[in-house]
Amino acid sequence: MAENKSKEKFLANPIERHDTAAWRGHIEKTKPESNVPIPSEESVHNAKEWVDSNSLS
């Protein structure tokens, strides 16, 4: 696989970056075992408004 070095390099990079995601703004707490972030109620409300206002219908 020597000829596919550039492909291997490209696949090594993550496709999505969650560092600047909007949902990371107001994390109230995280679940202890899974480390899943729980957003604030305000963040959930804002996200719902954004989805409703930007829907295709």
Buried (B, 14 or more C-beta within 10 A) or exposed (E): EEEEEEEEEEEEEEEEEEEEEEEEEBEEEEEEEEEEBEBEEEBEEBEEEEEEEEEEE
